[in-house]
Amino acid sequence: MEQQGLGIIETDAGFGRRLASFFDQHGFPVEVHQDPKPLLARLQNRPPSVILLGEGDKPASALQTLRRIREISIIPCIMLAQRGDDLSEIVVLEAGADDLVDRDLAPHALLARIRAVLRRGEWGTVQAEPAIGVDGWRLIPQRRQLLRPDGSECALTTAEYDLMCLLVEHRGKPISRDAVARAVFRRPFRAEDRTVDNLVLRLRRKLGLTQQDCIKTVRGAGYMFAGFADCGRRVA
């Protein structure tokens, strides 16, 4: 699958052009779209490396676009929003964004956030790593994929994949919400939000009804991976 530079979806044409000019100067080719349809139409065949999704004056529309992207792709997405508006961090992350960034953030800081998301996603890497076999399921690090025992893909977002890896790595041991927040969202856990809990809920749903008990809630301690159920074979 061919990957290109950055894709920016932004209704404010002037803001989009300023971002494009900055990133182009720093070696990131950019395409800017006010209407997301052309980019969505070719997302599966010719995707950019990462999408910056600006809300402009239409936060609800930007959120709808994010959800549409997540229906067809796990490409890294960063939402650009004004802090204090109706787009809360919880809503945006639950919709599938890999990061939420203040649209007033300095361009160099935004560039650093993009590079961090790309490192996490390992998009474009050619270094092969062995698959991780887990009760017949397989984690494929170089493609950041989770494959079921029958070989079909369980499509995960970047955050969901990072959580799955964290849980598998500490199999049989409880992982605190703070540890999840720091490893997946790169920030401390905040007791007033349910971002971590909702991420676990989404991952459980992705794994399917037969696997609901593989991620257990440990009262007062967090979450624990107990292994996949009902698998007749294992991967070495």
Secondary structure, DSSP 8 states (H G I E B T S, - for coil): ---EEEEEE-S-HHHHHHHHHHHHHTT--EEEESSSHHHHHTTTTS-EEEEEEE-TT-HHHHHHHHHHHHHH----EEEEE-TTSS--HHHHHHTT-SEEEETTS-HHHHHHHHHHHHHHHTTT-------EEETTEEEETTTTEEE-TTS-B----HHHHHHHHHHHHTTTS-B-HHHHHHHHSSS---TT--HHHHHHHHHHHHH-GGGTTSEEEETTTEEEE---SS-S----
